[in-house]
Amino acid sequence: MWTYESALRRAGIPYLTVQGKGFYQREEITDLIQLLRFLDNNTDELALAAVLRSPLGGISDNALLALRCAPRAGEDENPDRLHRRKLRRALRLRREIQFIDEDDQVALDRAATFLDSLVARRNRYGIAELLRYAVSASEFMTVIAANFDGAQRVANVEKLFRLAEQFEKSGHLIRDFVHFVEEFEAGEGQMDESANVVRLMTIHQAKGLEFPVVIIPDLHRDPKRGETSFIIDRHKGMTVRIPDGRGLTVRGALFNELRQRNRWREEFESMRLLYVAATRAKDRLIFSGAVEQKELKNLTKTGREQWLAWIWQALELDEHAQSGMLNFDNVQIQATVDRERLGLWSSSPSAPIVTREETQTMDLARPFAELFPLMGQVPPEPGQVLRRFSVTQLINFQRCARQYFFDRMLKAPGKEERAVWNDAEAPEPPANLTATLKGAVIHRFCETFREGDDAETRLRTSFKDILAQRQAELAGRAFEIEPEQAVRDLMPLAQNYLASEVFTRVSHASRQTENSQSKIRNPQSEPNPKPAIRARSLE
């Protein structure tokens, strides 16, 4: 989301990024956790280095390197090998170490006093009191609050304080609290919900929420698909690519069949995500996408899983579509096609016209480097050949080198991905209902239920409709579903909707529409197939 953050920052628009990463991974939380690691174990070099480099210590990279490797006063400035001095001992000898300027010496004096005071208090203070003292005795809160998202960072630190207060009641040690926070999977600290800011979040994070205005960008983005060497299906087993002896692999009929089924499932999930995103808006919904001019024609024909193509076809637009207002069943849609940004410079009146007299001849006798100076090799800048590692990466490597190799080098599935896989392999409910199928049935129920309808009858009808439409997604297992048990499992969800404020608002809006002699057409009963096709494309 950094692209949108940068654009909003340049425009001076306040925003809040709902972070997808865990609470523990936030920079301000990591800094305080490293401080607790050091207080628990004074010989933890990486934790001490992280504290010194963080706003708690404020030490520069040069000073940190000098503490570790620079010679002491009176020693040879160009030794055969670098020193490997313990940082804790180096802090006591800081005035005797070379290559540390005066500003860093002042910062080191302050950091040494700060750490000594914390070490003296660690056995007499609680965890929350230690953290609050560390923040108040340093400029930590001032530094993090000065960031553009300072309010969110401060809220996260306050949340850490509350966690520490709740945890220390159990009488555990500092290291136990560190492990607890690392496994803590909750979200970030909450800001003021009434804050007038733009909220950046994923579709999954927006589930269950509503906003006056919702913008869904990047409709042109294609789904990421990687070639896999094997496919596992719960009902048909496992199939793999077979080496052909020439450095390539071949696929069998079963592999192609299972891959197609996976693509159908992914397409259905993509449609469901688009529906969830579009239904978050209360007053205005804005779609945004960009393609090249030559791709406009393909949008009307393509069957690829691209949201922009689905919406383009649902609105019945063609390659020559112009900006204007579209009317669909008492709904007005403003379509804006900005062709100036599609690369149509030839049709622009301001496009430069190059005449034959303005062209220049090329002397082919000149050296290639002079004819094409930009084609030469760009020399690397000093320092770019070095690979930089964050403190977190070094800590993870020290903790387990093999795990670091799996995570960073092999990109092996992480904890969350393995959890999803394990859930997929877990036994299903008696009705054999997947979460995706449940959501589709309840969505259809909410769309079609009207006041006076019998809830169970409408739910059973919705279930049959979705089951008939999702044969591709349910290939090989559709007949294993028990309809009566499925309806019983789904009935509590339907009753929750009927008892919700959302249903009350929908019913009120329907009555107002009927009073104004406007008929709301039900796409399930509409004889004209076009609205049904449109709803299916946008669902």
C-alpha positions in Angstrom: 0.0 0.0 0.0 3.0 2.3 0.0 2.0 3.7 -3.4 -1.2 5.1 -2.0 0.4 6.2 1.2 3.0 8.2 -0.7 0.3 9.8 -2.9 -1.9 10.7 0.1 1.1 12.1 1.9 2.1 14.3 -1.0 -1.5 15.6 -1.3 -1.6 16.3 2.5 -4.5 14.0 3.1 -4.5 12.3 6.5 -4.8 8.5 6.2 -4.7 5.4 8.4 -3.2 2.1 7.1 -4.9 -0.9 8.7 -1.8 -3.1 8.8 -2.0 -6.6 7.5 1.1 -7.7 9.5 1.0 -8.7 13.1 1.1 -6.5 16.1 4.5 -7.8 17.1 6.0 -6.9 13.7 5.4 -3.2 14.1 8.6 -1.3 14.4 7.7 0.5 17.6 6.7 -2.7 19.3 9.8 -4.5 18.2 12.0 -1.8 19.7 10.4 -2.2 23.1 10.4 -6.0 22.9 14.2 -5.9 22.2 14.6 -3.8 25.3 12.8 -6.5 27.3 15.0 -9.1 25.8 18.1 -7.3 26.9 16.7 -6.8 30.4 16.0 -10.5 30.6 19.5 -11.4 29.3 22.2 -8.8 29.5 24.4 -10.9 27.2 22.0 -10.7 24.2 24.1 -8.7 21.8 21.5 -8.4 19.0 18.9 -7.1 21.5 21.3 -4.5 22.8 22.3 -3.5 19.3 18.6 -3.1 18.4 18.0 -0.9 21.5 21.0 1.3 20.9 20.0 1.8 17.3 16.3 2.5 18.1 14.9 5.8 19.3 15.5 4.5 22.8 19.2 4.9 22.3 19.6 7.1 19.3 23.1 5.8 18.3 24.3 6.2 14.7 25.4 3.2 12.6 29.0 4.5 12.7 29.1 4.7 16.5 27.6 1.2 16.7 30.2 -0.2 14.4 33.0 1.6 16.3 31.8 0.2 19.6 32.1 -3.2 18.2 35.2 -3.1 16.0 37.2 0.2 16.4 40.6 0.1 18.2 41.0 1.7 21.6 43.0 4.9 22.1 46.8 4.2 21.7 46.2 1.1 19.6 47.1 0.7 15.9 44.4 2.4 13.8 45.0 -0.1 11.0 45.2 -3.5 12.7 45.4 -6.8 10.8 42.0 -7.8 11.9 39.0 -6.1 13.4 38.1 -6.3 17.0 35.1 -8.2 18.1 34.2 -6.4 21.4 31.1 -7.1 23.5 28.7 -4.2 23.3 28.0 -4.2 27.0 31.7 -3.9 27.8 32.2 -1.4 25.0 29.6 1.0 26.6 31.8 1.2 29.7 34.9 1.9 27.5 33.2 4.3 25.2 35.5 7.2 26.0 38.6 5.1 25.1 37.3 3.9 21.7 38.4 5.7 18.6 36.3 7.0 15.6 33.4 8.1 17.8 32.6 11.8 17.3 31.4 14.1 20.2 27.7 14.0 19.3 27.7 10.2 19.5 29.7 10.3 22.7 26.9 12.4 24.3 24.3 9.9 23.0 26.3 7.0 24.3 26.6 8.6 27.7 22.8 9.1 27.8 22.2 5.5 26.6 24.6 4.0 29.1 22.9 5.9 32.0 19.4 4.9 30.6 20.3 1.2 30.4 22.0 1.1 33.9 18.9 2.6 35.4 16.7 0.0 33.8 18.9 -2.9 34.8 18.8 -1.6 38.4 14.9 -1.5 38.3 14.2 -4.8 36.5 13.9 -6.9 39.6 11.8 -4.3 41.5 9.4 -3.1 38.8 6.6 -4.8 36.9 6.8 -5.2 33.2 4.3 -2.4 32.4 6.2 -0.1 34.8 9.5 -0.9 33.2 8.1 -0.1 29.8 6.5 3.2 30.9 9.7 4.2 32.6 11.7 3.4 29.5 9.4 5.5 27.3 9.3 8.5 29.7 13.1 8.5 30.4 13.9 8.6 26.7 12.6 10.5 23.6 10.9 7.4 22.3 7.3 8.7 22.3 8.4 12.0 20.7 10.2 10.3 17.9 7.5 7.9 16.9 4.8 10.5 17.2 6.7 12.7 14.7 6.0 10.1 12.0 3.2 10.7 9.6 1.3 7.7 11.2 2.4 8.8 14.6 -1.1 8.5 16.1 -1.3 4.9 15.2 2.2 4.2 16.6 1.4 5.8 19.9 -1.8 3.8 20.1 0.2 0.6 19.5 2.6 1.5 22.4 -0.4 2.1 24.7 -1.8 -1.2 23.7 1.5 -2.9 24.6 1.3 -1.2 28.1 -2.2 -2.7 28.6 -1.1 -6.1 27.5 1.8 -6.0 30.0 -0.5 -4.9 32.8 -2.8 -7.8 32.1 0.0 -10.3 31.7 2.0 -9.5 34.8 -1.0 -10.3 37.0 -0.2 -14.0 36.4 3.3 -13.6 37.9 5.3 -14.7 34.9 8.8 -13.5 33.9 9.9 -11.0 31.3 10.8 -13.7 28.8 7.3 -15.2 29.1 5.8 -11.9 28.2 8.1 -11.6 25.2 7.0 -15.0 23.9 3.4 -14.1 24.6 3.7 -10.9 22.4 5.4 -12.8 19.6 2.5 -15.2 19.4 -0.1 -12.4 19.8 -2.2 -12.3 16.6 -4.5 -9.5 17.4 -4.7 -6.3 15.4 -3.1 -2.9 16.1 -4.1 -0.4 18.7 -7.4 1.4 17.9 -7.4 5.0 17.0 -10.4 7.3 17.4 -13.1 5.8 15.1 -14.5 9.3 14.5 -11.2 10.5 13.0 -11.7 12.0 9.5 -9.1 10.1 7.7 -8.8 7.9 4.6 -8.5 4.2 5.7 -6.4 1.9 3.6 -7.2 -1.7 4.1 -7.5 -5.0 2.3 -10.9 -6.5 1.4 -10.6 -9.2 4.1 -10.0 -6.5 6.7 -13.1 -4.6 5.5 -15.5 -7.5 6.0 -18.4 -6.5 8.2 -17.7 -2.8 7.9 -19.4 0.0 6.0 -18.1 3.4 4.8 -19.8 6.4 3.1 -17.4 6.3 0.2 -15.4 3.2 -1.0 -12.8 3.2 -3.7 -11.7 -0.1 -5.2 -8.5 0.6 -7.3 -6.4 -1.6 -9.6 -9.3 -3.4 -11.3 -6.9 -4.2 -14.1 -4.6 -6.3 -12.0 -4.4 -9.9 -13.1 -4.5 -12.7 -10.5 -1.1 -14.1 -9.6 -0.7 -17.7 -10.6 2.4 -19.7 -10.3 3.1 -23.0 -12.0 3.2 -25.8 -9.5 4.8 -29.2 -9.9 2.0 -31.0 -8.0 -1.7 -30.7 -7.2 -3.5 -32.4 -4.3 -7.2 -32.9 -4.4 -9.2 -34.2 -1.4 -11.3 -36.6 -3.5 -9.1 -37.5 -6.4 -5.7 -37.7 -4.7 -2.3 -36.3 -5.9 -0.9 -35.7 -9.3 2.5 -34.4 -10.4 4.4 -33.2 -13.4 6.6 -35.9 -15.0 10.1 -35.1 -16.3 10.4 -35.9 -20.0 14.1 -36.5 -20.0 14.9 -33.2 -21.9 14.8 -30.8 -19.0 11.1 -30.2 -19.3 8.0 -31.7 -17.6 4.7 -33.0 -19.0 1.2 -33.0 -17.5 -1.3 -35.8 -17.5 -5.0 -35.6 -18.0 -5.7 -35.7 -14.3 -3.2 -32.8 -13.7 -5.0 -30.7 -16.3 -8.4 -31.6 -14.8 -7.4 -30.7 -11.3 -5.7 -27.5 -12.4 -8.9 -26.4 -14.2 -11.0 -27.1 -11.1 -8.6 -25.0 -9.0 -9.0 -22.2 -11.5 -12.7 -22.4 -11.2 -12.5 -22.2 -7.4 -10.1 -19.2 -7.6 -12.5 -17.5 -10.1 -15.4 -18.0 -7.8 -13.4 -16.7 -4.8 -12.4 -13.7 -6.9 -16.0 -12.9 -7.7 -16.9 -13.2 -4.0 -14.2 -10.8 -3.0 -15.4 -8.2 -5.6 -18.9 -8.6 -4.2 -17.7 -8.1 -0.6 -15.6 -5.0 -1.6 -18.5 -3.4 -3.6 -21.0 -3.9 -0.7 -18.9 -1.9 1.8 -20.1 1.4 0.4 -23.1 3.3 1.9 -23.4 6.3 -0.5 -20.9 6.1 -3.3 -18.8 3.3 -4.8 -15.8 4.2 -7.1 -14.1 1.7 -9.3 -10.7 2.5 -10.9 -8.6 0.7 -13.4 -6.2 1.4 -16.3 -5.3 -0.5 -19.5 -3.7 0.4 -22.7 -5.8 1.6 -25.6 -5.3 -1.6 -27.6 -6.6 -3.6 -24.6 -10.0 -2.0 -24.6 -11.2 -4.2 -27.4 -10.1 -7.3 -25.4 -12.1 -6.2 -22.4 -15.4 -6.9 -24.3 -14.3 -10.5 -25.2 -11.9 -11.7 -22.6 -12.9 -14.5 -20.2 -9.9 -13.9 -17.9 -10.3 -13.3 -14.2 -9.9 -9.6 -14.3 -12.3 -7.4 -12.4 -12.1 -4.6 -14.9 -13.2 -6.9 -17.7 -16.1 -8.3 -15.6 -17.4 -4.8 -14.9 -16.8 -3.6 -18.4 -18.9 -6.4 -19.8 -21.6 -6.1 -17.2 -22.0 -2.4 -18.1 -22.2 -3.4 -21.8 -19.4 -1.1 -22.8 -17.3 -1.4 -26.0 -13.9 -0.3 -27.2 -15.3 3.1 -28.2 -17.1 3.8 -25.0 -17.2 7.4 -23.9 -17.7 9.1 -20.5 -21.3 9.5 -19.5 -24.1 8.5 -17.2 -25.5 4.9 -17.4 -28.9 4.0 -16.1 -29.6 0.5 -14.9 -32.8 -0.4 -13.0 -33.2 3.0 -11.2 -29.4 3.0 -10.5 -27.2 5.7 -12.1 -23.6 4.8 -12.8 -21.1 7.5 -13.9 -18.6 6.0 -16.3 -15.4 8.1 -16.9 -13.0 7.0 -19.6 -9.8 9.1 -19.6 -8.3 8.4 -23.0 -5.6 11.0 -22.6 -3.9 8.7 -20.1 -4.2 5.7 -22.3 -1.3 6.7 -24.5 -3.3 8.2 -27.3 -0.8 10.9 -28.0 -1.4 10.7 -31.8 -4.9 12.0 -31.4 -3.9 14.8 -29.0 -3.8 18.3 -30.5 -0.7 19.0 -28.5 1.2 16.1 -29.8 4.5 17.1 -31.4 4.6 16.8 -35.2 8.0 15.9 -36.6 8.5 16.9 -40.2 11.0 15.5 -42.7 13.1 18.7 -42.5 13.5 18.3 -38.7 14.9 14.8 -38.9 18.7 14.4 -38.6 20.9 11.9 -40.4 23.1 9.5 -38.3 26.8 9.2 -39.0 27.4 5.4 -38.8 31.1 5.9 -38.9 31.1 7.2 -35.4 31.8 4.8 -32.5 28.9 2.9 -31.0 29.4 4.5 -27.6 29.1 8.0 -29.1 26.0 7.2 -31.1 24.2 5.5 -28.2 25.7 7.0 -25.0 22.8 5.7 -22.9 23.4 2.1 -23.9 26.7 1.9 -21.9 27.0 -0.1 -18.8 26.1 1.8 -15.6 28.8 1.3 -13.0 27.4 0.3 -9.5 27.6 3.0 -6.8 29.8 2.3 -3.8 28.1 0.3 -1.2 25.5 -1.2 -3.4 27.3 -4.5 -3.6 26.7 -5.0 0.1 23.6 -6.7 1.3 21.8 -5.1 4.2 20.1 -7.0 6.9 17.6 -5.7 9.4 18.0 -6.4 13.1 14.9 -8.7 13.0 16.5 -10.8 10.2 19.7 -11.2 12.3 17.7 -12.1 15.3 15.7 -14.8 13.3 19.0 -16.1 11.9 20.6 -16.4 15.3 17.4 -18.1 16.7 17.4 -20.8 14.0 19.6 -20.7 10.9 17.6 -23.5 9.2 14.3 -21.8 9.8 15.8 -18.6 8.4 16.9 -20.5 5.3 13.4 -22.0 4.8 11.6 -18.6 5.3 13.9 -16.2 3.5 15.7 -18.3 0.9 13.2 -21.0 0.0 10.1 -18.9 0.7 8.5 -21.9 2.4 4.9 -21.6 3.5 4.6 -19.7 6.8 2.6 -20.3 9.9 -0.6 -18.7 8.5 -0.4 -20.6 5.1 0.1 -23.9 6.9 -2.9 -23.1 9.1 -5.0 -22.6 6.0 -3.8 -25.8 4.5 -4.5 -27.7 7.8 -8.0 -26.2 7.9 -8.6 -27.4 4.3 -7.6 -30.9 5.3 -9.7 -30.9 8.5 -13.0 -32.9 8.5 -15.9 -30.9 7.2 -19.2 -30.3 9.1 -21.9 -32.9 8.7 -23.5 -30.9 5.9 -20.1 -30.8 4.0 -20.5 -27.0 3.7 -17.4 -25.0 2.9 -17.1 -21.4 4.2 -17.3 -20.2 0.6 -20.5 -22.0 -0.1 -22.1 -20.8 3.1 -21.3 -17.2 2.3 -22.8 -17.6 -1.2 -26.0 -19.1 0.1 -26.4 -16.4 2.8 -25.7 -13.7 0.3 -28.4 -15.0 -2.0 -30.8 -15.3 0.9 -30.2 -11.6 1.9 -30.7 -10.5 -1.7 -34.0 -12.4 -2.3 -35.8 -12.3 1.1 -38.8 -10.0 1.3 -41.1 -9.2 4.2 -43.7 -11.9 4.6 -41.6 -14.7 3.1 -41.0 -17.9 5.1 -37.4 -17.8 6.1 -36.8 -21.6 5.9 -38.5 -21.8 2.5 -36.5 -18.9 1.1 -33.2 -20.3 2.5 -33.9 -23.7 1.0 -34.6 -22.0 -2.4 -31.4 -20.0 -2.1 -29.4 -23.1 -1.3 -30.7 -24.9 -4.4 -30.0 -22.0 -6.6 -26.4 -21.6 -5.5 -25.9 -25.4 -5.6 -27.0 -25.4 -9.2 -24.7 -22.5 -10.2 -21.6 -23.7 -8.4 -21.3 -27.1 -10.0 -17.9 -26.2 -11.2 -16.7 -25.2 -7.8 -18.3 -28.3 -6.3 -17.2 -30.8 -9.0 -16.9 -34.3 -7.6 -18.7 -33.6 -4.3 -22.0 -31.9 -5.0 -24.0 -34.9 -4.3 -22.4 -35.5 -0.9 -24.1 -32.4 0.6 -27.1 -33.2 2.8 -29.7 -30.4 1.9 -31.8 -30.7 5.1 -28.7 -30.6 7.4 -27.3 -27.8 5.4 -30.5 -25.7 5.8 -30.5 -26.4 9.5 -26.8 -25.3 9.8 -27.5 -22.1 7.8 -30.7 -21.1 9.6 -29.0 -19.4 12.6 -27.0 -17.2 10.1 -30.2 -16.3 8.3 -32.0 -15.4 11.5 -29.1 -13.2 12.6 -29.6 -11.2 9.4 -33.3 -10.9 9.9 -32.7 -9.6 13.4 -30.0 -7.1 12.3 -30.3 -3.4 11.7 -29.2 -3.9 8.1 -32.4 -5.9 7.4 -34.5 -3.2 9.0 -32.9 -0.5 6.8 -33.4 -2.7 3.7 -37.1 -3.3 4.5 -37.7 0.4 5.2 -36.1 1.3 1.8 -38.2 -1.3 0.0 -41.4 0.2 1.6 -40.5 3.7 0.6 -39.8 2.5 -3.0 -43.2 0.8 -3.2 -44.9 3.9 -1.9 -43.3 5.9 -4.7 -44.8 3.4 -7.2 -41.3 2.2 -8.2 -40.9 -1.5 -8.6 -37.7 -3.1 -7.4 -37.2 -6.0 -9.7 -36.0 -9.3 -8.3 -33.1 -10.6 -10.5 -34.2 -14.2 -9.6 -37.7 -13.7 -11.1 -36.9 -11.3 -13.9 -37.7 -12.9 -17.3 -35.1 -10.9 -19.1 -31.8 -12.8 -18.7 -29.5 -9.7 -19.1 -29.9 -8.4 -15.5 -29.2 -11.9 -14.2 -26.0 -12.1 -16.3 -25.0 -8.7 -15.0 -25.6 -9.6 -11.4 -23.6 -12.8 -11.8 -20.7 -11.0 -13.3 -20.6 -8.5 -10.5 -21.3 -10.9 -7.7 
